[in-house]
């Protein structure tokens, strides 16, 4: 039997090694929706990588015009205990010129290594005529069905500023100028806003027109798009063109065909393409190194702190501490402030409440961080002042904000609610007064005369102890039988734990609020790991979780799956994509708990 067990474990190790080896291979695959493609037709080129990356470099698409891209999508699945992760960058291309084209590989950076995709060989056959980009001859444009709008119709991008600091907002307004009527229009390509956090300003359904004279010519002008940009890093950034097509009515000079032509003139419908000019924006670094308590704020901000309840505070009962950052600036881009607590206080990830509006080219309102803290002992405690630095645009200096301290008087609460792991000290054992008592040094001896081995009391006590021992053996045997069926035991235990720690996420399913659901799911899974491995919730960062799982004896694949899923949830909270439903994500979190319960020591 022992030999069989050893062979079983060896086989299991080799199987897991093969799975880890296979899953650890990072690939970048290029695919195309159709090949060959005719001129004037659209084709989708996709680059899919099965790992998180830090940089993506696309190739040049000779023979094609890029209509949109890179469009990014992410998917993650967990099936039968095996996770898969994919990130896809896709482009919509317009075939322009006949011929055979070799599209070179795209490149991605994974860790410190660069990886290349497979090249693509695409064939463009004759279809309908298409206006080509970067045409140097005006004659070639005249021969195409799609022409330049020239001075009759054009687009302009107008930035409110061309030089800003990191985090300083600027507004870009896209305006349409026309001297001709148009009967149809189509969006070809939205501008890429790489390096900026952006938010669209709602212009309403009706577009107001106004007149403007340029170089002695009268134009009808309309604002068609307005966006607020917050630069995320220093350097020269480019606002790429907005590209549109219009079918305009253009007067033509030809022999009149009727009396109406003589009176009104002749017109023809012509499709033209217009693009706004690209703009360079200089993003300046901060004049000095940001302080340690800088959380990314830029603008004019204030900070306050409050807590509830203020009376009848007891150990093991929750206290809500609210930190509010208010004012104007990049409020939606702030990191979490750092709050220091006395020892043996438990703290949970904050719930973020925003009341923020976009007005006058920036955010205004407040972001509130709602922390749940739990004191574990009675006594008088002080929460130190919370400090936060931000970059004040008016003075171009870092300013530090500071709250008042909070004094708390904690009375002794219900010790049965205690749920924290620590090494007991003598005073703590006195407070708990459960499970453990110190061994007394002065034993009371029992003389032999005090025991009568022939008494009824002796036989009755011995019989009762024997029965208790038999019942104990039966109970232990049943428990061992249950645990011998490992799959059933782990399944029942994991189901209870998943139901307990993912309860809040399940409740958010019916509220149709994806952001709150993702927050609750992430929090529930980290809480499970915190309690499972006796590590404080506040200490559960990525590296701690990884090391804790490793110390528990879990295999590398399970550790990677858990970390990847938590990172994926964090990514979805700030850059949500909809490839997966909330139900799918909840199922994956439940599977992770089942997998850890099954395989951890």
N, C-alpha and C positions, 0 to 999 in steps of 0.2 A: 504493500500500500504506500509506503514511504517513497519507494522507487517511482511509483506511478505519479505521485504528487510532484516529485522533483522534475520528472519529464514534462508534466503539465505546465509547470511554471516556466521551464525552459522554452517550451513551445510558445507560451504566452509572451515571453520577453522577445523572442525572435519575431513574432507577429507584430507587436507594437513597434519594434525597431524598423520593420519594413514600412509600416504605416507612417511613422514619423519621417523616415527617409523620403518617402514618396510625397507626403504633404509639405515637406520643407523645400521642395524644388520650386523656385519662383520662375514663372514663365510670362513672357509678353508676346501676345499673339495679335497679328494684324489680319483683319478680314474685310471683305468688300461685299456690298449687297448684290451687285450684279456686274458681270464682265463677259463680253464687251458692253460698251455703253455708247449711245449715239449723241452727237453734238446737240446741245439744247436740253439733254436729259440730266436728271439729278441722280447722284449715287452717294451712298453712305459708306464711309470708311471708318472702321472701329479699331481701337487698340485696347485690349483687355489684359490686365495684369492681376495675378492671384495673390497679391500682397500689398500692404500699405507702402506707399512710396513718398519720397520727399521732393521729387522734381520730375517733370515730364517735358521732353523736348520733341515737338512734332517734326516731321520731314517737310521738304518743299513739295508742293503738289503741282508739278509742271503739267501743262495741258488742261488744267482745271482752274475754275474760279471758286474760291472758298465762300460759300453762302452763309454758313454758320459753323461755329466751333472754336475751341473745343467745348463740347457739351459733356458734362461729367455726370456719371451715375455710379452708384455703389450698391452692391447686394451682398448679403451674408446669410448663409443657411446652416442649419444644424440638423442633420438627418441621421438617425440611428447612432448618435454619439459622435459623429464625424462632422466637423465644421468645414465650410468652404467660404472663401472671401474673394470677391471680385470687384475691381474698379475699372470702369470703361470710359475712355475718352473717344468721342465720335465727332466726325465732321460731315457736313452736307456739302457736296461738291457739285459744281455745274460743269459738264463736259463742254469745252470751248473749241478745241482744235483737233482735227483728225490726226491719227497717228498712234504709235505704240509708245508707252511711257513706263519707265521703271521708277517706281516710288521708293526711295531709299528707306531704310529702317527708322522707326521712331526709337527714342531712348528714354529710359526711366532710371532714376537713382534709388536703389534699395539699400539702406544703410550707407556704407561707404563704397558700394560697388555700382557700376553702371551696367545696364542690361539692354540689349537691342532686340527689336522685333524682327520678324521675317520681312523681307522686302516684298513689294507687290508689283506685278506686271499687268498693266491695264491697257486695254485696246479701245480707242475711240474711233467709231465709224461715222460716216456721213449721216447727218440728220438735218435739223433746221439750222439756219444761220444764227450765230450768237455774237453779240458785241464783245470784243476781247478787251481785257484790262491793259493798262499801260500802253495804249496805242499811240504811236508817235506821229502818224500821218493822218491829217484831217480828212483826206480822201477816203481812207479805209473806213472811217466812221460814217461817211456819207453813204457808202455802199451797204452798210449794215441796216438791218431792220430796227435795231435798238441803238439809239443815238444819245449823245450827250445833251443835257438840257441847256447848255450854254448859258447865256445871260437871260434867257426867257424864264427859266425856273431853276432854282438851286437851293441847297441847304446850307445852314451855318450852325456851327457849335460855338456857343458863347460862354466861356467859363467866367465865373465871378472873380476868380483869382488865378494867377499863374504861378504863384510862389506861396507855399504854406508849410507849416510845421506838421510833424507826424500827429495824426489825430485831429488836426484843424479842418473843419468842414469847408467845402466849396460847392457851389451850385453850377451845374452845366445846363444851359438851356439850348435846345435844338429848335431852330426856327426855319420855316419854309417861306421862300420868297418866290412869287410868280407874277408874270405879266400876261399869262395865257390861261385859258380855261383847260381843265383836265377832267376827263370822264371816268378815270379809274386810277387806282394806285395800289402798290403792293410793297410790303416790307421785304427787303432782300437780306439785310444783315444788321443786327443790332451791334452797337459798338462794344468791343471787349473792354472791360473796366478792371483789368488785372492790377492787383496791388491796392484796390480800394474796397472798403465796405460801402455799399451803395443802397439808397432807398429812393424809390420813385415817388414823385409828388403827383398826387391825383389832380388832373386838370379838368375833370368832369367830362360829360358826354358831348357838350356843344363847344366847338372850337371857335372862339371869337377872332374875327379878322380886323386888321387895321391897315391903313395906308402909310407907306413910307417912300420918300423920294431918295434914290441913290444915283449919283452921277447924272442928275437931270431926268431920270426915268422913274415913273411911278409904279410901285409894286404893291400887291396885296400880301400882307405878312401874317402868319399864324404861328403860334408856339405849339409844336406837336409833341414835345417831350421835355420833361424837366426832372433832373435827378440830383440828389445831394450825395456827395462823395466824402468819405473819411479816409485819408491815406493811412496805410498800415505800416509802412516802412519808408526809410529815407532813400533818396535817389531821384533820378529823372523818370517820370512815369508818362505814358502816352495814352491819351484818350483817342481811341481809334474811330474811324469814320462811321457814321450812320448812313446806310446805303438803301435807297428806295428806287422803285420804278414807277413812272407815271405814263398814262396814255393822254397826250395833250392834243388840243386842236390848234394846228399851226397854219397860218395863211400861206398859200402858194401862189406863185406868179405864173399863170398859164392863160391860154386863149379862153375867153368866156364861152361857156357852153349854153347859157340861157340868160334871160333878162335878169334873173335873180343873181347870177354870178356877176353880171355887170354892176348891179346895185350894191350887193352885200360883199362881193368878193368870194374867192374860192378857198376852202379849208380842207385839210386832210388830217386824219388821226395818226399820230406818230407815237410810238413807244420810246421813251427816253429814260435814261438812268442817271440819278443824281446822288452825290455823296458829299457829306460835310467834310471839311478839312480836318486832318488830325491835329491835336494840340499837345504840346509838351508841358507838363506840370512839374515844377521843381519842388520836391518835398525835402524840407530841411530837417536835419537831426536836431535834437534838443541842444541848447547852448551848453548845458552841463550834464554830468552823469545823473540819471534819475535816482532819488533816494531809495532806500531799502523798502519803505512802505508805500512806494508808488504803485498804484493799481491800474494805471493806464488812462486816468482821467485828464482831459484837456478841455479847458473852457473857464467857467466861473462856477465853483461848486461849494456846497456846505455839507456838514456832517453832524448828525445827532444820534443819540442812543437812548433807548427806553426799555423797560421790561415789565412783564406782568406774570403772575399777580405780585402785588407789593406787600401783602400781609399773609400770615399763616403759611409761611414757606416751610416745607418739610423735606427731609432727605428722601431720596428715591422718587420724588415727584417732580414733574417737568416744570421748568421756567422758560418763558419765551423772551428772548432778547432780540430787539429790533434795531438794526443799524440802517439809517436812511441817508442816502446821498442825493441831494437835491440841487437844482440850479439849471444852468444851460451848458451844453457841451455834448461830448460823445457818450452819453449816459448808457446806451445799450451795449457799449464795448468794454465796460469796466470788469475787472477781475474781482474776486471775492476779497473783502478786507480781512485782515488777520486779527482775530480776537484771542487774547490770552486769558486763561481761566486758572483758578486755584487748583491744586492737586486733587485728584479723585473726583473731578467734575467730568461728566461725559457730555460730549457735544456732537451734534449731528450736522450733516451738510445743510446749508441754509436753503430755505424756500425763498425764491426771488419773486417779488411783486413789483411790477412796473406800472407806473402811471406816467407815460411819456408821450408827448406829441411832437410832431415835426412842424415847425413854424419858423419863418424868417431864416431859412437855410440852416437850421441846426435843431438839435433835440432840446426840449425843455420839460421839466417835471421832476419826478424823483424815481429812484430805484431803491427798493427796501429789501434788506436781507434779514430774513426771519430765522434766527437760530433757536433750536431746541436744546437746552442744557439740563442736565440732571445732577444735582449734588448727591454725593453718596455718604456724607457724614453730617452730623449736626455740628453747629458752631457758628462763629462769626467769620465771614469771608468778604474779600474785596475783589471785584473785577476791575483790573487796572484800566485807565483811560485807553481808548482805541485811537490810534493815529492813522492818518491817511494823507499822502501827498498827491498833489495834482499839478499840472502845468497850466498856469494862468496866462491866457493869451494877451491880456491887456498889458501886463508888466513883463511878459516873456521870461518869467521866473517860476521856479517851483515853490508852491505854498503848502505848508503843512496844516492840516485840520486836526483838532483834538477834542474828544468828548470828555465829559466828566466821568469820574470813576463811579462804580455802583457798589454800595455796601449792602450785604445780605446777611440777615440773621436766620439761620436754618435750624428748625427744631427737629427732634428725632421723629422719623416717620416709621412706616410699616416695614420692618426688616425683611419680611417675606418677599418684598418687591425688589430686593437687591439682586442685581444681575451684572456683576462685573468681576473680572478675574484679577487677582492680585495676591501677593504673598502675605498672609495674615501676620500682623504684629499682635502683641499681647493685648493692647487696648482695643484693637479691632475685634479680636475674638470675644472680648468682654461685651462689646456692643452687639455683635451678631448673636451671641448666646445660643447658637444652633450648631448641631453636627459635631463641633470640636470643643473640648474642654481641656484645660491644662491638667496634667497629672499631679495629684497631690503627693507631697513628700512624706506626710505622716499617715501611715497606714494603720487601720484598726485591726488588730489580730483577733482571730477567732480560736478559742480554745477547743481542744478535742472533746472536752466534756460537754460542750454546748451542742454536739451532734449526737443524736440517738439513732443509730442505724437500724434499730428494731421497731421504731415508732411508726405509726400510721402516716404521720406527716412526712417522714422520710420517703416511704414507698409511694405516697401520693405525688410528692414533688418529682421523684424519679420517673414515675409513669408519665406525668404531664410533659416533662422534658423530653422523654423518648418519643411521645406522639408529635411534639413540636418539631423534633429532629426529622421524623419521617415525612411530615408535611413539607418541611424545608427541602428535603431531598426531591420530593415530587415536583415542587415548584421550580427548583433549579433544573431538573431534568426537562421540564416543559420549555423553559427558557432556552436551554441548549438545543432542544429539538427545533425551536423556532429559528434560532441563529444558524443552525446547520443548513437551513434552507436560505442561503445568503441572499438570493435574488428577492425572495418574498420579504425577508426582514428589511433589507435596504429599501425596497420599493415602498413599503408601508411608512418607514421612517422618513424617507425623502419626500413622500407625498404630503406628510404632515408639515414638514419644514417649509416646503414650497408654498403651501397654503398659508402658513403663518407669515412668512417674510414678503410674499408677493401680494398680500391682501390689499394693500393700498393701490398697487398698480392695477389689480383687477377692478377695483372700484372706479378708477379713472377711465376704464374702457368705455363705459356707457356715457361719459361726459363729452366725448368727441373733442378733447383737448390734447393733441399729440404731445405738446411740449411738457405738460404736467404728467402725462403718462410715462414719457421717457425718463423724466426726473424721478418719478416714483419707482420705476423699474430698476434704474441704476442704484437708487438708494436702498431698495429692498435686497438686491443681490449683495451689495457691500455689507449690509447689516447681517445677512446670513453668514458671510465669510468672517465677519468680526466676531460673532457669537460662537461660530463653529470652532474657530481656532484661538479663542480667548485673546484677541488683540483689540485694543481700544478703537472705536469707530473713527476717531479723529486721526489716528495714525495710519489708516488704511489707504495709503497712496499706492501708485502702480508698483513701485519697487518693493514695498512692504508686502503687498498681496502676492507678488511673484515669489518672493523669498519664503513667505509663509506656506504657500502651496508646495513649494519644493521641499521644505522641511517636513511636511506632512506625509511625504512619500509618494505623492502623485507623479505620474509620468509626465514627460515634457510635453506631449501632445495635449493632455488635459490642461496643463498650465497655459500653454499657448492659446488654446481655444477660449479659456476663461478670460485671459487678458485681452485678446482680440475682441471678444464680445463686449467687454466693458468699454474699450476704446471706441468701438463702433457705436455704442449707445451715446457716448460723449460727443462723438462726431455728429450724430443725428440730432442731438439737442441744439447744436449751433449751426448746422448746415443741413437741415432736414431734407431727405429724399423719400420718395413714396414707393420704392420698389417692394417693400415689405409692409404688411399690415401690422397693426398693434397686436393682433392675436398671434401672428407668427413670432413676433419678438417675445411675447409672454411665454409661448411654448418653448422657445430656445432657452430662456432663463430657467424654466422648470427643468428642462433636460440637463442643464449644467449642474443644478443642485442634485438631481438624481445621479449624475455621473460622479460627482465628488463624493457623495455618500457611499457609492458603490466601491470606489477605488482608494479612498483615503484610509490611512491607518487608524 
